[in-house]
Amino acid sequence: MGSSALRELTGDRVKEVLTNKENKFIYFYRKSRLDLEEYKRVSEFSEKIENGMRVVPYKIDLDQHYEALIAYLKERNPKTADQTEEQIKTHAFLLANQYDDIWYWELDLMNYFYGELLE
C-alpha cells in the first residue's frame, strides 16, 4: 500500500486515540476488500488535510479491529449505541475534534475539502 500519512490504528489504541486532544480523522477500510484506487485517494487526501488543517489522519482495518472500535464507540455514547454499527458500515470516515465531538462521513468528505482550502 506504499507510504502514507495515514497512521495505523489498532483495537488496543482506539480509546487512547479517540480521547486524546488532537483533531483527527479515521479512515475505515477492510484489507480483505481493499479498493486500491480509493486507498490512494484517501492517502493523498490525508497528507493534504494533515498539512493544511492540522488534523491527524488514521486508518483502521475493520477486518481486524471492528469489534474493538464498535465496543468503544458504544461505551462512549450509550444513547447512540444502537446506531453505531450502521454508522460504521455506511460511512468511510470518523472525524473527532479536541472537544470529544465525533461525526461520521462518507467518501464525499474529500470533495468538500479538496482545492484551495488545503493548499
C-alpha positions, -999 to +999 in steps of 0.1 A: +000+000+000+030+023+000+039+053+021+011+073+036+004+099+061-023+076+075-013+062+109-024+026+116-050+025+144-053-008+162-080-020+185-059-017+216-053+020+209-089+030+199-097+046+233-064+063+236-066+079+202-103+089+204-098+105+238-066+124+231-067+162+224-058+161+188-082+168+158-083+136+138-100+116+111-101+079+109-105+060+076-124+028+078-111+001+054-110-037+051-077-051+039-096-081+025-117-059+002-093-030-003-100-007-033-065+004-042-077+035-061-099+046-031-070+040-007-046+061-029-071+090-030-076+088+008-039+086+013-033+118-008-062+135+010-047+126+044-014+143+036-032+175+025-056+176+055-028+169+079-007+198+065-035+222+057-057+218+087-035+201+114-057+170+115-041+137+124-051+110+099-056+074+109-067+043+092-083+013+109-086-022+093-121-033+102-112-069+093-090-069+124-103-042+147-140-038+141-151-053+174-128-031+195-139+001+176-176-008+180-172-017+217-155+016+225-180+037+205-210+020+221-194+025+256-186+061+248-222+071+240-248+045+251-276+068+237-264+061+201-251+026+207-279+010+186-268+032+156-231+026+159-227-005+137-248+010+109-228+042+110-196+023+106-210+002+078-224+032+058-196+057+063-159+058+053-146+082+080-150+092+116-139+127+124-132+138+160-121+171+175-102+181+206-136+186+224-146+150+221-172+156+193-174+130+166-190+128+132-193+101+106-187+110+069-189+093+036-161+094+010-175+127-004-158+143+026-128+145+004-147+166-022-156+192+004-120+197+015-101+195-018-088+225-036-077+258-022-088+250+013-060+225+017-034+243-003 
